[in-house]
Amino acid sequence: MSGVYYVYMKYVRETDTLRADYGRHLLTFRSRWDADELFRGLQALKTAAGASRFTKLQRVTSQFWCYDTVEGDPWWTIVYVQRENALPAFNYKFMSVILADAAAGRDWPVLANPTIGPDWVNGKTFYIRNHRQPNLYWYYDDSLIVISTSRRTKFLIKDSTYDEERVLIRSDKVTIEPTGSLGTSIGVYVTKNGDGNKLITSTTEQVWDFADLFDSVGVTWDDQSGFTSGTQFATSLPDLGDEWELC
């Protein structure tokens, strides 16, 4: 999850024709985690009067955000947020540059390393695959999570404390449900059955840190009754996990 991650940010007030000429920014982060956490931080920003500082903050994709803000100078809002240190936790996590406008004079950077795939939004369904070996997917089979190159299962990722739609960040508490179990009278949840043991499914709801889904699950080869010899299974490895991603 670490490296360099980019987001375009665009001013979109419909009653201001200058939205076509100004208010374009490129934000650079050390990771996608930091970008999503900044988005949540901007959503929560208030003015001195208690109003939302951003009157619109819309994720078109995970790397393209549109915004409007309270009266003042709307084109530089993200710059002012940094100058004021309005979100001090992000002082060392991102920077921004103003992109070319109608007056020109600034270069337009090329977006590097675009993220391909859906935004990680609460209450949506996703495939889970290996980040380094993207042909390896989670597959729900007979109460176990198999790592497969030929089959895959979608999983519902849901915040256990928040029902509305919003981007998920690493500290969120989530449940993971295979979609094949949705709509049944008894829910089925992916469960960590002790460190080093295979992931199982259970009717008992288990809450994960969203971040644990990405780096605390490993793979083990095992002979399991009912499965082909040497099948790969997902296993709980909080300190030695592989890297996973939602797609």
Secondary structure, DSSP 8 states (H G I E B T S, - for coil): -EEEEEEEEEE--TT-GGGGTS-EEEEEEEEHHHHHHHHHHHHH-B-TTS-BS-SEEEEEETTEEEEE-SSS-GGGHHHHHHHTTSSGGGTTTEEEEE---TT--S------S---S---BTTEEE-EEESSSTT-EEEEETTEEEEESS----EEEEESS--S--B--TT-EEEEEEGGGTTSSS--EEEE-STTSBEEEESS---EETTHHHHSEEEEEE--TTS-TTEEEEEE-TTT---EEE-
